Amino acid sequence: MAKKCPDYIQDLNDYLDGGMNPELCAEIESHIGECENCRIMIDSLRQTVTLCRDGSEEPLPEALDKRLSGLLRDRWKKKFGKQRGQDC
């Protein structure tokens, strides 16, 4: 039975990192040569990885940073309760 697009999704990270079995790599390359949707997905993933590796950190605006920190602190408290020795 021939593989379909969803069958390859779990292997895409290894494919992009170059850390996979050469036979499976060739199979994926053959598939993306025929499947425009998978080719678009692979290209998008490559661009995302490149941006993440090459990008610089951008500070959050102060208001967003405070709001996000507050939300994370509230979720932490809700999930784990107040921890000993913590003032937050």
PyMOL commands that set and color helices and strands:
alter all, ss='L'
color gray80, all
select helices_A, chain A and resi 5-9+12-17+22-34+36-54+62-80
alter helices_A, ss='H'
color red, helices_A
deselect
rebuild
show_as cartoon
